[in-house]
Amino acid sequence: MEGWDPTTKSTLTQIPLLTVKAGPRDGVVWTQRLKEEYKALIAYTSMNKSKDNDWFRISAANPEGTRWTGKCWYVHNLLKYEFDLQFDIPVTYPATAPELELPELDGKTHKMYRGGKICLTVHFKPLWAKNSPRFGIAHALCLGLAPWLAAEIPILVDSGMIKHKDDAVSTSET
């Protein structure tokens, strides 16, 4: 955490680290890991809400907890930009981080792979590898998606690649 800003450090230290090393193929042990994942997500969400920094909603899309869907949003120039968020838990999880996807932004930035998977290779993946299996979904959102949104959304808005939903409605009405 050397070289990190104090806010990131503070946020990260409040997200519980996970102890169960298990992936989707590990049966009952995976269920224990999922419980830890939920606890960490609840802690992170509660902390964000208490700081008026609520910016995502996710839930498991299947009973096995291997597919997750939800919404994330970013406020730029006092306008809220909302996006679908989805990802699958890799079979090699937690050794491999999930690939976070924002499908509607697919092809709108170079910092994205096919299917709307955000680019996390340079900065986040080494950090995940160093901290596996203690990092989980909440850590991926905090240290992967949040900085990506903060870096990319203002550029995409300012360049006209994405429009606010109210702008899109008023443009189509004229």
VENVENLIN-V350579 format. One record per residue. SS is DSSP state (H for helix, E for strand, C for the rest). OMEGA is omega in degrees with one decimal (none if undefined). Layout:
ss->SS omega->OMEGA
ss->SS omega->OMEGA
//
This chain:
ss->C omega->177.2
ss->C omega->179.1
ss->C omega->179.0
ss->C omega->177.8
ss->C omega->-175.3
ss->H omega->-179.6
ss->H omega->178.8
ss->H omega->178.5
ss->H omega->-178.7
ss->H omega->179.9
ss->H omega->-176.4
ss->H omega->-179.0
ss->H omega->179.9
ss->H omega->175.4
ss->C omega->-178.2
ss->C omega->173.5
ss->C omega->-177.5
ss->C omega->-176.4
ss->C omega->-176.8
ss->C omega->177.8
ss->C omega->-178.1
ss->C omega->176.9
ss->C omega->-175.3
ss->C omega->-178.9
ss->C omega->-170.9
ss->C omega->173.1
ss->C omega->-175.3
ss->H omega->-179.9
ss->H omega->176.1
ss->H omega->178.0
ss->H omega->176.9
ss->H omega->177.8
ss->H omega->179.4
ss->H omega->177.3
ss->H omega->177.1
ss->H omega->178.4
ss->H omega->179.8
ss->H omega->179.2
ss->H omega->179.2
ss->H omega->178.2
ss->H omega->178.0
ss->H omega->178.3
ss->H omega->-179.5
ss->H omega->179.3
ss->H omega->178.9
ss->H omega->178.8
ss->H omega->178.9
ss->H omega->-180.0
ss->H omega->-179.2
ss->H omega->178.5
ss->C omega->-177.8
ss->C omega->-178.4
ss->C omega->-179.7
ss->C omega->-174.8
ss->C omega->176.9
ss->E omega->170.4
ss->E omega->175.0
ss->E omega->173.4
ss->E omega->177.4
ss->E omega->-178.2
ss->C omega->176.9
ss->C omega->-176.9
ss->C omega->-179.0
ss->C omega->-179.0
ss->C omega->-179.3
ss->C omega->178.2
ss->E omega->-177.7
ss->E omega->177.9
ss->E omega->177.7
ss->E omega->-179.7
ss->E omega->169.4
ss->E omega->-179.8
ss->E omega->-179.6
ss->E omega->178.7
ss->E omega->179.1
ss->E omega->-177.0
ss->C omega->177.9
ss->C omega->176.0
ss->E omega->-178.6
ss->E omega->176.6
ss->E omega->-174.4
ss->E omega->-176.0
ss->E omega->171.4
ss->E omega->178.2
ss->E omega->176.9
ss->E omega->173.4
ss->E omega->174.8
ss->E omega->174.3
ss->C omega->-179.5
ss->C omega->179.0
ss->C omega->179.6
ss->C omega->176.2
ss->C omega->6.1
ss->C omega->177.2
ss->C omega->179.9
ss->C omega->179.1
ss->C omega->174.9
ss->C omega->176.7
ss->C omega->-175.9
ss->C omega->-174.9
ss->E omega->170.9
ss->C omega->-169.2
ss->H omega->-176.0
ss->H omega->177.1
ss->H omega->-179.3
ss->C omega->177.1
ss->C omega->-177.2
ss->C omega->177.9
ss->C omega->178.0
ss->C omega->-178.8
ss->C omega->-177.7
ss->E omega->176.7
ss->E omega->-179.9
ss->C omega->179.7
ss->C omega->179.2
ss->C omega->177.3
ss->E omega->-177.2
ss->E omega->-178.4
ss->C omega->178.2
ss->C omega->-169.5
ss->H omega->-171.7
ss->H omega->-172.1
ss->H omega->-171.7
ss->H omega->-174.4
ss->H omega->177.0
ss->H omega->178.2
ss->H omega->177.5
ss->H omega->-178.3
ss->H omega->-179.3
ss->H omega->-173.9
ss->H omega->177.3
ss->C omega->7.0
ss->C omega->-176.0
ss->C omega->177.7
ss->C omega->178.5
ss->C omega->-176.5
ss->H omega->-179.5
ss->H omega->179.2
ss->H omega->177.8
ss->H omega->178.1
ss->H omega->-177.6
ss->H omega->-172.9
ss->H omega->179.5
ss->H omega->-175.3
ss->H omega->-176.9
ss->H omega->178.4
ss->H omega->178.4
ss->H omega->178.1
ss->H omega->-178.4
ss->H omega->-179.2
ss->H omega->-170.2
ss->H omega->-174.3
ss->H omega->177.7
ss->H omega->179.2
ss->H omega->-179.7
ss->H omega->178.1
ss->H omega->-176.9
ss->H omega->179.1
ss->C omega->179.8
ss->C omega->-179.8
ss->C omega->173.3
ss->C omega->-179.3
ss->C omega->175.3
ss->C omega->-176.5
ss->H omega->178.0
ss->H omega->176.9
ss->H omega->-178.5
ss->H omega->179.7
ss->H omega->-177.7
ss->H omega->178.3
ss->H omega->-178.3
ss->H omega->-180.0
ss->H omega->-176.0
ss->C omega->none
//
